[in-house]
Amino acid sequence: MENYTSFDLTEWGEPFEEALHEMPQVTGREVLVRITASGLCHSDLHIKKGFMDLGEKGKLTFTERGATLPLTLGHEMAGDVVAAGPDATVTVGQSVVVFPWIGCRNCTPCAEDRESDCTSMRILGIHRNGGFATHVVVEDEKFLIDIDGLNPAKVAPYACSGLTVYNALSKVGSLRDGQWLAILGAGGLGLNAVAIAKALGYRHIIAIDIDDTKLQAAQKIGASQVLNASADDAVEQLKILTDNQLFGVVDTFGSEQTGALAVAAMTKAGTYVVVGQHGGDFKMPQIWLPQKAMTVRGSHVGNSPQLATLIQMYRDGKLQDIPIETRSLSAVNEAIDDLQAGRVTGRIVFVPDTPDAG
């Protein structure tokens, strides 16, 4: 019987190991997808080490979140349909991107296609095997979006980095002329945030990071201004660069330092949305909430209709590509090390092992 290959996490914090599995048989509305592109997300670093930093509250382990080992990571997946259950209507051979943020499918948010609000999510690449493999099973064709004619390596990251910031931007809302939007972090999420914000009509966008190379990439994609946050006077510089009109912040890093920068620099009635999960504690003077009339909120990934919208925006030529580097899936451990060390600008996307991958 035919087999498929994956690179699995078998012990928390240890390198991924190659594994061979029996090819699954699909039933009902299930679909078997042959992976053609799988993005490496910063969240994969957290999953690999096995916990998230809760600051003064300690750690949240992925075991507590329902993950079990061995596990195939990877939640930014594109591929070709190779088999479908008898109740599915998708066409074999169709190129698709996979929506990985699947909920329980029994609650009100799931019924309303607000999967990211489900409290019992069953996420591909966290709770169930994901895209660091040659094949993946998707439980229902409703979680597939057609990408025929598009480059899978360029489209796959929209399943997480694009979708996450699109959802966050929807919570910032529209800004008026002269008001500024700040994107904290210029990694894969941050660069997509700049590109998507530009496409949505935000006119004044400042990208903030501590890496000048990443800031240069943000400028190429459409940032109006950039700021290296390692400066001692970063808060004052941010106020000056935005003419003290910083009304929206999307934090793709999510640390105590980025939180402090955001709430100190925002003007009255600003909105700070956190999607990054670097961890630690969020601290601010309590009185600033009423005195500055600010909104501080989180945003967790995104929903299936939003991913469909993003793919259509890409088809329509509204979204600029972020830097993409393709690597063979067998190089996953080296790629993880490079991402951890900050040597990645944009996104690493794994493709099937071929001589010209890279």
Secondary structure, DSSP 4 states (H G I P E B T S, - for coil): --EEEEEEE-STTSPPEEEEEEPPPP-TT-EEEEEEEEEEPHHHHHHHHTEEE-GGG-EEETTTTT--SSEE---EEEEEEEEE-TT--PPTT-EEEE------SSSHHHHTT-GGG-SS---BTTTB--SSBSEEEES-GGGEEE-TTS-HHHHGGGGTHHHHHHHHHHHH----TT-EEEEE--SHHHHHHHHHHHHHT---EEEEES-HHHHHHHHHHT-SEEEETTSTTHHHHHHHHTTT-EEEEEESS-BHHHHHHHHHH--TT-EEEE----BS-----TTHHHHTT-EEEE--S--HHHHHHHHHHHHTT-SPPPPEEEEEGGGHHHHHHHHHTT--SSEEEEE---TT--
